[in-house]
Amino acid sequence: MDVSVISIENIKPWSVEHEFKPFKLCLLDQLMASTYSPLVLFYPMNSSSTDRHEKEVVARRLKASLSKTLNPFYPVSGRVKDNLIIHDFQQGVPFTKARVKGNRLFDFLASPPNLGFLHNLLPSEPFCLAPHRHHHHPLLAVQLNTFDCGGIALGLNMYHKLMDGATTSAFLRTWAANCNVGDPAGSSTTLLKNQPELRKPSSVFHPRDPVLVDQCQKAMESMIFPDVHPGGQKATTRRFVFDKNAITSLRARARSSNVTNPTRLEALSAFFWEAALKASTTTTPGERQQKLQCFMQSVNLRSLMSPRLSNNSVGNLVTTALASCKDIGNNVTMKELVGLLREGMAGIVDEKYINAISDAEHGFEAMLEGGKLLGECGSGEIMTCSSWIGFGTNNYDFGWGKPLWTGLYGDPTGDHPYANNFLVFKELGARVRENSNAAIEAWIRLDEDVMAVLEHDPHFIQYVSPNPPIILN
């Protein structure tokens, strides 16, 4: 398959008369790394959509509704200045039109998806460290890819400094509602439910002097995005699917007297952590060295605040829960790892911690303490996990039905620092097959040698389906 760019234009907010005030970043936004999160939404279209006119109608509807959505979500249209505010909202969102030649959408989805090809459907490479030239980075970039059969893949890159999972979800629900002209009643309800909250985050997590924040941000980036050395170890990405029975079995395996009710996310996280620990263990004469002894989970803070923050609060309102098995030894069990994950999460949901990080005077210092714990893990030795479960990635209906599937990312390319030892969970998708709502996809990136061991571990493979086709014949 080949992807050729047809055109690129910047989509700006619908209203040019409204005076948009600068959007103040909150402390959590300031601390977030300069990187993009990806999402590729695959939609089949009616056979008539092979007509060139119909393709133009789809593109025009998407662009017009995007412009309309940028009115309430106007920070998405701007650029970051000095890691302190977002301004210059007439810069807009780059919208790329591209053609996919050489394959039909259903052919792509009926065979194991080519994960490496996903990057061609995105405006730029995701989960790599972008240079600290914030004023150049769009906060959202869109690529509309049209297959020759008429199907489309909508590729999105969201700048994580502003758009975490919850913000992305609220934005895409609003965009889809504005585009779905065939369901005016449902669209009106969706628009009312997803009005963005723009001011509250910075009043709860007070921004600090960018000079102080940038030092902390760069230290964290060096741990999550280790430098790429020429000729050094390369990373690779795999997609594994867990069906309902596998998840039930793993939850039973994870159960212990300390954690009697492990969640599916705890069970799956511990399962991957255990497998990665085993796969990354190296043996040298007289020494057995185990890597990836730290596990970092992303936590949405909105529901933990008192009073609770709206799910539509715009920003990167996440923190991290850290677990370490360094003190246990080399033969740590899955049950023990679940206990460590639960313990790490308990420290985050604790009211004292929440009060500390949201304190107007000392919140930054409280977050620095968490950064010290990360520093003790060492660069490149942390396994990072993010759950997209519950954000509705398979439900965005722009007027031609919900997506058949949503893809994420492939192998890293180029010589820029990229996120490694990285794990993302998401639902498989509602339109794929029977009982697929209960199935979970795991996208994991590891060093090639570690992945090779993982993929040949019979204990690991018995629970997963490696990169199965999206559409089963």
SEZARO-244277 format. One record per residue (C-alpha): residue number from 1; residue in three letters; x, y, z. Coordinates in steps of 0.001 Angstrom, whole numbers. Example, Ala and Ser with C-alpha at 12.3 -4.5 7.8 and 13.67 -1.06 7.14 Angstrom:
# residues 2
<1; "ALA"; <12300; -4500; 7800>>
<2; "SER"; <13670; -1060; 7140>>
END
This chain:
# residues 473
<1; "MET"; <0; 0; 0>>
<2; "ASP"; <1046; 3548; -668>>
<3; "VAL"; <-211; 6791; 902>>
<4; "SER"; <56; 10023; -1066>>
<5; "VAL"; <-778; 13451; 342>>
<6; "ILE"; <-3306; 15407; -1721>>
<7; "SER"; <-3568; 18649; 259>>
<8; "ILE"; <-2910; 20282; 3637>>
<9; "GLU"; <-4817; 23229; 5078>>
<10; "ASN"; <-5246; 24775; 8504>>
<11; "ILE"; <-8739; 24634; 9985>>
<12; "LYS"; <-9528; 27599; 12232>>
<13; "PRO"; <-12354; 28306; 14688>>
<14; "TRP"; <-15696; 28989; 13042>>
<15; "SER"; <-16184; 32412; 14611>>
<16; "VAL"; <-13613; 35036; 13729>>
<17; "GLU"; <-15480; 37718; 15676>>
<18; "HIS"; <-15225; 36059; 19090>>
<19; "GLU"; <-12267; 37228; 21161>>
<20; "PHE"; <-10574; 34147; 22584>>
<21; "LYS"; <-8609; 34845; 25747>>
<22; "PRO"; <-5217; 33171; 26302>>
<23; "PHE"; <-5623; 29748; 27876>>
<24; "LYS"; <-3536; 29315; 31019>>
<25; "LEU"; <-1769; 25959; 31341>>
<26; "CYS"; <-2061; 24197; 34684>>
<27; "LEU"; <977; 22726; 36449>>
<28; "LEU"; <220; 19230; 35134>>
<29; "ASP"; <144; 20580; 31566>>
<30; "GLN"; <3484; 22291; 32126>>
<31; "LEU"; <5129; 19109; 33392>>
<32; "MET"; <3893; 16907; 30552>>
<33; "ALA"; <6395; 15809; 27928>>
<34; "SER"; <6275; 17271; 24428>>
<35; "THR"; <4790; 14311; 22577>>
<36; "TYR"; <1762; 13266; 20539>>
<37; "SER"; <-724; 10489; 21275>>
<38; "PRO"; <-2183; 8748; 18200>>
<39; "LEU"; <-5555; 7388; 17167>>
<40; "VAL"; <-6594; 5989; 13777>>
<41; "LEU"; <-10341; 5482; 13259>>
<42; "PHE"; <-11330; 3077; 10454>>
<43; "TYR"; <-14749; 3565; 8837>>
<44; "PRO"; <-16326; 1553; 6010>>
<45; "MET"; <-18380; 3684; 3651>>
<46; "ASN"; <-21242; 3002; 1260>>
<47; "SER"; <-20269; 1798; -2196>>
<48; "SER"; <-21332; 5174; -3580>>
<49; "SER"; <-18473; 6717; -1617>>
<50; "THR"; <-16060; 5546; -4312>>
<51; "ASP"; <-17411; 8499; -6266>>
<52; "ARG"; <-15022; 11451; -6177>>
<53; "HIS"; <-17853; 13856; -5359>>
<54; "GLU"; <-18877; 11775; -2340>>
<55; "LYS"; <-15298; 11786; -1057>>
<56; "GLU"; <-15251; 15571; -1287>>
<57; "VAL"; <-18539; 15757; 632>>
<58; "VAL"; <-17022; 13688; 3457>>
<59; "ALA"; <-13943; 15926; 3590>>
<60; "ARG"; <-16004; 19129; 3587>>
<61; "ARG"; <-18270; 17873; 6378>>
<62; "LEU"; <-15301; 16900; 8518>>
<63; "LYS"; <-13562; 20242; 8015>>
<64; "ALA"; <-16677; 22351; 8602>>
<65; "SER"; <-17625; 20452; 11764>>
<66; "LEU"; <-14021; 20595; 13012>>
<67; "SER"; <-14067; 24380; 12599>>
<68; "LYS"; <-17341; 24543; 14519>>
<69; "THR"; <-15900; 22351; 17297>>
<70; "LEU"; <-12884; 24634; 17646>>
<71; "ASN"; <-15134; 27419; 18886>>
<72; "PRO"; <-15847; 25948; 22349>>
<73; "PHE"; <-12526; 24041; 22324>>
<74; "TYR"; <-10561; 27028; 21038>>
<75; "PRO"; <-7297; 26194; 22925>>
<76; "VAL"; <-6905; 23197; 20582>>
<77; "SER"; <-6500; 25677; 17711>>
<78; "GLY"; <-3671; 27641; 19338>>
<79; "ARG"; <14; 27221; 20125>>
<80; "VAL"; <1885; 26973; 23427>>
<81; "LYS"; <3924; 30009; 24456>>
<82; "ASP"; <6751; 29721; 27017>>
<83; "ASN"; <5156; 26590; 28536>>
<84; "LEU"; <2777; 28960; 30316>>
<85; "ILE"; <-174; 29835; 28068>>
<86; "ILE"; <-1826; 28865; 24782>>
<87; "HIS"; <-2480; 31741; 22387>>
<88; "ASP"; <-2493; 32559; 18657>>
<89; "PHE"; <-5713; 30648; 18004>>
<90; "GLN"; <-5810; 31557; 14317>>
<91; "GLN"; <-2914; 29151; 13710>>
<92; "GLY"; <-5517; 26396; 13470>>
<93; "VAL"; <-5440; 22612; 13154>>
<94; "PRO"; <-3529; 21111; 10182>>
<95; "PHE"; <-5921; 18956; 8122>>
<96; "THR"; <-4251; 16636; 5611>>
<97; "LYS"; <-6117; 14831; 2843>>
<98; "ALA"; <-4413; 11661; 1623>>
<99; "ARG"; <-5149; 8739; -689>>
<100; "VAL"; <-4379; 5107; 164>>
<101; "LYS"; <-3550; 3191; -3009>>
<102; "GLY"; <-3105; -518; -3526>>
<103; "ASN"; <-5499; -2030; -1000>>
<104; "ARG"; <-9086; -1954; 180>>
<105; "LEU"; <-10010; -1124; 3762>>
<106; "PHE"; <-11584; -4545; 4281>>
<107; "ASP"; <-8467; -6271; 2934>>
<108; "PHE"; <-6369; -4357; 5454>>
<109; "LEU"; <-8651; -5347; 8332>>
<110; "ALA"; <-9268; -8958; 7227>>
<111; "SER"; <-5591; -9857; 7658>>
<112; "PRO"; <-3395; -9196; 10701>>
<113; "PRO"; <-3062; -5388; 10678>>
<114; "ASN"; <275; -4066; 9500>>
<115; "LEU"; <1130; -1998; 12571>>
<116; "GLY"; <4067; -354; 10861>>
<117; "PHE"; <1745; 1019; 8182>>
<118; "LEU"; <-317; 2921; 10773>>
<119; "HIS"; <2303; 5682; 10908>>
<120; "ASN"; <1547; 6452; 7242>>
<121; "LEU"; <-2040; 7213; 8244>>
<122; "LEU"; <-972; 9752; 10892>>
<123; "PRO"; <172; 13362; 10360>>
<124; "SER"; <3443; 12684; 12212>>
<125; "GLU"; <5094; 9994; 14302>>
<126; "PRO"; <3508; 9558; 17752>>
<127; "PHE"; <5049; 8850; 21148>>
<128; "CYS"; <8406; 10386; 20278>>
<129; "LEU"; <9982; 13400; 21933>>
<130; "ALA"; <9183; 16588; 20030>>
<131; "PRO"; <11732; 19437; 20198>>
<132; "HIS"; <10978; 22088; 22820>>
<133; "ARG"; <9754; 24585; 20246>>
<134; "HIS"; <6207; 24712; 21531>>
<135; "HIS"; <5171; 27583; 19288>>
<136; "HIS"; <5679; 25328; 16248>>
<137; "HIS"; <3618; 22390; 17514>>
<138; "PRO"; <-81; 22180; 16619>>
<139; "LEU"; <-2099; 20824; 19528>>
<140; "LEU"; <-4081; 18597; 17181>>
<141; "ALA"; <-3267; 17358; 13687>>
<142; "VAL"; <-5685; 15452; 11437>>
<143; "GLN"; <-5144; 13241; 8390>>
<144; "LEU"; <-8125; 12000; 6355>>
<145; "ASN"; <-7021; 8890; 4460>>
<146; "THR"; <-9366; 7644; 1714>>
<147; "PHE"; <-9034; 4083; 431>>
<148; "ASP"; <-9813; 3457; -3235>>
<149; "CYS"; <-12807; 1352; -2140>>
<150; "GLY"; <-14295; 4398; -417>>
<151; "GLY"; <-13492; 3470; 3166>>
<152; "ILE"; <-11629; 6017; 5273>>
<153; "ALA"; <-9099; 6073; 8087>>
<154; "LEU"; <-9110; 9231; 10196>>
<155; "GLY"; <-5638; 9671; 11683>>
<156; "LEU"; <-5278; 11953; 14705>>
<157; "ASN"; <-2281; 13199; 16674>>
<158; "MET"; <-3119; 14861; 20006>>
<159; "TYR"; <-478; 16979; 21777>>
<160; "HIS"; <-423; 15433; 25242>>
<161; "LYS"; <466; 18696; 26977>>
<162; "LEU"; <-3166; 19748; 26457>>
<163; "MET"; <-5063; 16652; 25330>>
<164; "ASP"; <-5091; 13666; 27669>>
<165; "GLY"; <-7543; 10799; 27165>>
<166; "ALA"; <-10513; 12565; 28762>>
<167; "THR"; <-9957; 15838; 26873>>
<168; "THR"; <-9522; 13950; 23605>>
<169; "SER"; <-12712; 11989; 24246>>
<170; "ALA"; <-14782; 15122; 24967>>
<171; "PHE"; <-13373; 16859; 21890>>
<172; "LEU"; <-14024; 13932; 19540>>
<173; "ARG"; <-17549; 13379; 20862>>
<174; "THR"; <-18283; 17045; 20152>>
<175; "TRP"; <-16692; 16943; 16702>>
<176; "ALA"; <-18634; 13783; 15800>>
<177; "ALA"; <-21906; 15333; 17028>>
<178; "ASN"; <-21309; 18477; 14963>>
<179; "CYS"; <-20597; 16336; 11897>>
<180; "ASN"; <-23472; 13856; 12296>>
<181; "VAL"; <-26229; 15853; 10596>>
<182; "GLY"; <-28458; 12774; 10409>>
<183; "ASP"; <-29020; 12661; 14185>>
<184; "PRO"; <-29859; 16223; 15310>>
<185; "ALA"; <-31535; 15173; 18574>>
<186; "GLY"; <-28667; 12921; 19648>>
<187; "SER"; <-26120; 15504; 18573>>
<188; "SER"; <-27771; 18232; 20666>>
<189; "THR"; <-27677; 16010; 23751>>
<190; "THR"; <-24022; 15153; 23143>>
<191; "LEU"; <-23066; 18805; 22703>>
<192; "LEU"; <-24752; 19764; 25977>>
<193; "LYS"; <-22963; 16971; 27860>>
<194; "ASN"; <-19524; 17832; 26499>>
<195; "GLN"; <-19230; 21573; 27053>>
<196; "PRO"; <-15540; 22090; 27908>>
<197; "GLU"; <-14401; 23442; 31278>>
<198; "LEU"; <-11448; 25690; 30434>>
<199; "ARG"; <-10669; 27717; 33566>>
<200; "LYS"; <-10909; 25321; 36490>>
<201; "PRO"; <-7742; 23202; 35959>>
<202; "SER"; <-5286; 26114; 36276>>
<203; "SER"; <-7104; 27373; 39381>>
<204; "VAL"; <-6718; 23952; 41036>>
<205; "PHE"; <-3212; 23040; 39819>>
<206; "HIS"; <-1534; 26421; 39851>>
<207; "PRO"; <1110; 26953; 37149>>
<208; "ARG"; <4674; 27730; 38187>>
<209; "ASP"; <7667; 29569; 36789>>
<210; "PRO"; <8473; 27834; 33464>>
<211; "VAL"; <12210; 27877; 34253>>
<212; "LEU"; <11676; 25697; 37329>>
<213; "VAL"; <9135; 23485; 35612>>
<214; "ASP"; <11235; 22906; 32498>>
<215; "GLN"; <14097; 21430; 34521>>
<216; "CYS"; <11756; 18887; 36063>>
<217; "GLN"; <10051; 18215; 32739>>
<218; "LYS"; <13327; 17480; 30956>>
<219; "ALA"; <14460; 15133; 33724>>
<220; "MET"; <11228; 13157; 33389>>
<221; "GLU"; <11484; 13123; 29594>>
<222; "SER"; <14972; 11633; 29776>>
<223; "MET"; <13576; 8667; 31709>>
<224; "ILE"; <10558; 8059; 29471>>
<225; "PHE"; <12287; 8942; 26170>>
<226; "PRO"; <15855; 7601; 26444>>
<227; "ASP"; <18317; 8740; 23787>>
<228; "VAL"; <18616; 6595; 20669>>
<229; "HIS"; <22215; 5471; 20119>>
<230; "PRO"; <23327; 4732; 16538>>
<231; "GLY"; <23657; 983; 16111>>
<232; "GLY"; <22062; 382; 19498>>
<233; "GLN"; <19123; -1777; 20495>>
<234; "LYS"; <15948; -1077; 18540>>
<235; "ALA"; <12414; -1249; 19858>>
<236; "THR"; <9464; -2984; 18263>>
<237; "THR"; <5696; -2894; 18775>>
<238; "ARG"; <3212; -5741; 19108>>
<239; "ARG"; <-552; -5966; 19523>>
<240; "PHE"; <-2097; -8706; 21668>>
<241; "VAL"; <-5799; -9372; 22243>>
<242; "PHE"; <-7312; -10884; 25390>>
<243; "ASP"; <-10768; -12416; 25132>>
<244; "LYS"; <-13237; -12593; 27999>>
<245; "ASN"; <-12102; -16069; 29116>>
<246; "ALA"; <-8423; -15091; 29196>>
<247; "ILE"; <-9190; -12013; 31292>>
<248; "THR"; <-11262; -14077; 33730>>
<249; "SER"; <-8437; -16624; 34070>>
<250; "LEU"; <-5821; -13938; 34676>>
<251; "ARG"; <-7948; -12238; 37321>>
<252; "ALA"; <-8220; -15590; 39096>>
<253; "ARG"; <-4431; -16039; 38888>>
<254; "ALA"; <-3888; -12554; 40284>>
<255; "ARG"; <-6103; -13098; 43324>>
<256; "SER"; <-4418; -13362; 46731>>
<257; "SER"; <-5175; -12883; 50408>>
<258; "ASN"; <-3898; -9299; 50090>>
<259; "VAL"; <-5858; -8476; 46912>>
<260; "THR"; <-9005; -10579; 46802>>
<261; "ASN"; <-10694; -8658; 43977>>
<262; "PRO"; <-8091; -7646; 41369>>
<263; "THR"; <-9504; -5546; 38552>>
<264; "ARG"; <-8998; -6641; 34973>>
<265; "LEU"; <-6560; -3753; 34504>>
<266; "GLU"; <-4531; -4822; 37552>>
<267; "ALA"; <-4472; -8425; 36341>>
<268; "LEU"; <-3429; -7535; 32788>>
<269; "SER"; <-822; -5023; 33976>>
<270; "ALA"; <721; -7529; 36377>>
<271; "PHE"; <652; -10219; 33672>>
<272; "PHE"; <2645; -8029; 31272>>
<273; "TRP"; <4969; -6803; 33991>>
<274; "GLU"; <5737; -10380; 35070>>
<275; "ALA"; <6355; -11461; 31470>>
<276; "ALA"; <8533; -8417; 30699>>
<277; "LEU"; <10586; -8934; 33862>>
<278; "LYS"; <11246; -12515; 32842>>
<279; "ALA"; <12022; -11613; 29228>>
<280; "SER"; <14378; -8765; 30163>>
<281; "THR"; <16426; -10770; 32662>>
<282; "THR"; <20032; -11161; 31532>>
<283; "THR"; <22558; -13569; 32988>>
<284; "THR"; <26255; -12737; 33107>>
<285; "PRO"; <28976; -14775; 34823>>
<286; "GLY"; <28281; -14615; 38543>>
<287; "GLU"; <25404; -12160; 38147>>
<288; "ARG"; <21719; -12218; 37233>>
<289; "GLN"; <20386; -8826; 36235>>
<290; "GLN"; <16690; -8025; 35931>>
<291; "LYS"; <15394; -4912; 34176>>
<292; "LEU"; <12011; -3161; 34148>>
<293; "GLN"; <11634; -3410; 37922>>
<294; "CYS"; <9518; -233; 38026>>
<295; "PHE"; <5984; 75; 36656>>
<296; "MET"; <4315; 3454; 36136>>
<297; "GLN"; <524; 3756; 35709>>
<298; "SER"; <-1275; 6861; 34428>>
<299; "VAL"; <-4092; 8066; 36702>>
<300; "ASN"; <-6925; 10433; 35740>>
<301; "LEU"; <-7212; 12961; 38591>>
<302; "ARG"; <-10624; 14409; 37728>>
<303; "SER"; <-12724; 12020; 39808>>
<304; "LEU"; <-10247; 12072; 42712>>
<305; "MET"; <-10507; 15790; 43409>>
<306; "SER"; <-12801; 17260; 46052>>
<307; "PRO"; <-14885; 18824; 44716>>
<308; "ARG"; <-14669; 16585; 41688>>
<309; "LEU"; <-13470; 18101; 38415>>
<310; "SER"; <-15701; 17749; 35375>>
<311; "ASN"; <-14804; 14976; 32925>>
<312; "ASN"; <-14762; 17767; 30340>>
<313; "SER"; <-12050; 19750; 32138>>
<314; "VAL"; <-9532; 20521; 29408>>
<315; "GLY"; <-5899; 19670; 29984>>
<316; "ASN"; <-3468; 16928; 30850>>
<317; "LEU"; <-5056; 16166; 34223>>
<318; "VAL"; <-3170; 12967; 34940>>
<319; "THR"; <-531; 11881; 37386>>
<320; "THR"; <1369; 8613; 37754>>
<321; "ALA"; <1314; 5798; 40281>>
<322; "LEU"; <4666; 4054; 40668>>
<323; "ALA"; <5307; 483; 41764>>
<324; "SER"; <8721; -1137; 42246>>
<325; "CYS"; <9713; -4763; 42826>>
<326; "LYS"; <13399; -4027; 43460>>
<327; "ASP"; <13176; -5122; 47089>>
<328; "ILE"; <11495; -8463; 46393>>
<329; "GLY"; <14124; -10297; 44362>>
<330; "ASN"; <14224; -12008; 40997>>
<331; "ASN"; <11443; -14554; 41522>>
<332; "VAL"; <8568; -12140; 42032>>
<333; "THR"; <5119; -13596; 41340>>
<334; "MET"; <2119; -12141; 39542>>
<335; "LYS"; <195; -12045; 42835>>
<336; "GLU"; <2976; -9988; 44417>>
<337; "LEU"; <3048; -7611; 41452>>
<338; "VAL"; <-704; -7032; 41730>>
<339; "GLY"; <-174; -6158; 45387>>
<340; "LEU"; <2538; -3662; 44455>>
<341; "LEU"; <331; -2082; 41787>>
<342; "ARG"; <-2558; -1755; 44247>>
<343; "GLU"; <-203; -245; 46846>>
<344; "GLY"; <1192; 2267; 44344>>
<345; "MET"; <-2304; 3311; 43312>>
<346; "ALA"; <-3393; 3687; 46947>>
<347; "GLY"; <-708; 6321; 47438>>
<348; "ILE"; <-2196; 8386; 44598>>
<349; "VAL"; <-5878; 8181; 45503>>
<350; "ASP"; <-5043; 9109; 49105>>
<351; "GLU"; <-6700; 12376; 50147>>
<352; "LYS"; <-3475; 13713; 51664>>
<353; "TYR"; <-1624; 13293; 48370>>
<354; "ILE"; <-4414; 14949; 46379>>
<355; "ASN"; <-4453; 17891; 48791>>
<356; "ALA"; <-666; 18154; 48613>>
<357; "ILE"; <-338; 18322; 44818>>
<358; "SER"; <-3232; 20795; 44504>>
<359; "ASP"; <-1882; 23094; 47216>>
<360; "ALA"; <-1375; 26553; 45732>>
<361; "GLU"; <1962; 27115; 47472>>
<362; "HIS"; <3530; 23654; 47795>>
<363; "GLY"; <1897; 21579; 45025>>
<364; "PHE"; <4963; 21684; 42795>>
<365; "GLU"; <7222; 20496; 45610>>
<366; "ALA"; <4854; 17583; 46296>>
<367; "MET"; <5097; 16536; 42662>>
<368; "LEU"; <8882; 16790; 42787>>
<369; "GLU"; <8900; 14149; 45524>>
<370; "GLY"; <7199; 11772; 43106>>
<371; "GLY"; <9796; 12658; 40507>>
<372; "LYS"; <12579; 11615; 42887>>
<373; "LEU"; <11071; 8129; 43115>>
<374; "LEU"; <11106; 7918; 39325>>
<375; "GLY"; <14738; 8995; 39295>>
<376; "GLU"; <15647; 6075; 41538>>
<377; "CYS"; <14363; 3672; 38874>>
<378; "GLY"; <16883; 4797; 36258>>
<379; "SER"; <16532; 5914; 32644>>
<380; "GLY"; <14939; 3361; 30341>>
<381; "GLU"; <14184; 953; 33187>>
<382; "ILE"; <10564; 1957; 33764>>
<383; "MET"; <7608; 197; 32196>>
<384; "THR"; <4929; 2801; 31485>>
<385; "CYS"; <1249; 1893; 31213>>
<386; "SER"; <-1742; 3901; 30035>>
<387; "SER"; <-5323; 2649; 29934>>
<388; "TRP"; <-7691; 4042; 27302>>
<389; "ILE"; <-10485; 1757; 28474>>
<390; "GLY"; <-13686; 3695; 29089>>
<391; "PHE"; <-12833; 6681; 26882>>
<392; "GLY"; <-15139; 5514; 24092>>
<393; "THR"; <-12531; 5282; 21330>>
<394; "ASN"; <-14803; 2908; 19376>>
<395; "ASN"; <-17953; 5052; 19602>>
<396; "TYR"; <-17269; 8189; 17543>>
<397; "ASP"; <-20013; 8385; 14895>>
<398; "PHE"; <-19472; 11235; 12423>>
<399; "GLY"; <-22542; 10245; 10424>>
<400; "TRP"; <-21416; 6992; 8818>>
<401; "GLY"; <-21599; 4695; 11831>>
<402; "LYS"; <-19131; 3803; 14552>>
<403; "PRO"; <-15605; 2801; 13523>>
<404; "LEU"; <-14911; -812; 12647>>
<405; "TRP"; <-11671; -532; 14592>>
<406; "THR"; <-9286; 1993; 16120>>
<407; "GLY"; <-5544; 1551; 15693>>
<408; "LEU"; <-2688; 3181; 17598>>
<409; "TYR"; <995; 2959; 16638>>
<410; "GLY"; <3730; 810; 15121>>
<411; "ASP"; <7500; 528; 15400>>
<412; "PRO"; <9431; 3761; 15980>>
<413; "THR"; <11295; 5231; 13025>>
<414; "GLY"; <14090; 7753; 12734>>
<415; "ASP"; <16770; 8634; 15256>>
<416; "HIS"; <14757; 10789; 17670>>
<417; "PRO"; <14066; 9694; 21276>>
<418; "TYR"; <10871; 7650; 21546>>
<419; "ALA"; <8824; 6064; 24305>>
<420; "ASN"; <9940; 2489; 24955>>
<421; "ASN"; <8839; -173; 27455>>
<422; "PHE"; <5412; 1273; 26805>>
<423; "LEU"; <2015; -401; 27220>>
<424; "VAL"; <-1473; 811; 26217>>
<425; "PHE"; <-4779; -967; 26859>>
<426; "LYS"; <-7983; -277; 24906>>
<427; "GLU"; <-11235; -2027; 24045>>
<428; "LEU"; <-11136; -4114; 20881>>
<429; "GLY"; <-14263; -2575; 19360>>
<430; "ALA"; <-18022; -2958; 19274>>
<431; "ARG"; <-18430; -3661; 15536>>
<432; "VAL"; <-15774; -6322; 15117>>
<433; "ARG"; <-17214; -9617; 16313>>
<434; "GLU"; <-19501; -11216; 18864>>
<435; "ASN"; <-18590; -10435; 22497>>
<436; "SER"; <-15846; -8066; 21332>>
<437; "ASN"; <-16904; -5490; 23930>>
<438; "ALA"; <-15407; -7787; 26552>>
<439; "ALA"; <-12111; -8152; 24656>>
<440; "ILE"; <-9133; -5913; 25360>>
<441; "GLU"; <-6214; -5007; 23122>>
<442; "ALA"; <-2752; -4450; 24529>>
<443; "TRP"; <-238; -2476; 22474>>
<444; "ILE"; <3277; -2928; 23825>>
<445; "ARG"; <6675; -1616; 22725>>
<446; "LEU"; <9855; -3287; 23984>>
<447; "ASP"; <13454; -3778; 22880>>
<448; "GLU"; <13586; -6301; 20038>>
<449; "ASP"; <15518; -8903; 22035>>
<450; "VAL"; <13108; -8640; 24975>>
<451; "MET"; <10096; -8914; 22656>>
<452; "ALA"; <11569; -11994; 20983>>
<453; "VAL"; <11753; -13768; 24345>>
<454; "LEU"; <8268; -12607; 25317>>
<455; "GLU"; <6677; -13884; 22098>>
<456; "HIS"; <8148; -17360; 22580>>
<457; "ASP"; <7199; -17692; 26237>>
<458; "PRO"; <4554; -20478; 26282>>
<459; "HIS"; <3216; -19235; 29604>>
<460; "PHE"; <2563; -15827; 28016>>
<461; "ILE"; <1256; -17001; 24648>>
<462; "GLN"; <-1430; -19272; 26115>>
<463; "TYR"; <-3443; -16224; 27207>>
<464; "VAL"; <-3152; -13955; 24163>>
<465; "SER"; <-4056; -13779; 20476>>
<466; "PRO"; <-1086; -12135; 18711>>
<467; "ASN"; <-2316; -9418; 16333>>
<468; "PRO"; <-5457; -11201; 15081>>
<469; "PRO"; <-7381; -9887; 12048>>
<470; "ILE"; <-9995; -7261; 12821>>
<471; "ILE"; <-12622; -8819; 10542>>
<472; "LEU"; <-13048; -12591; 10806>>
<473; "ASN"; <-14103; -14275; 7558>>
END
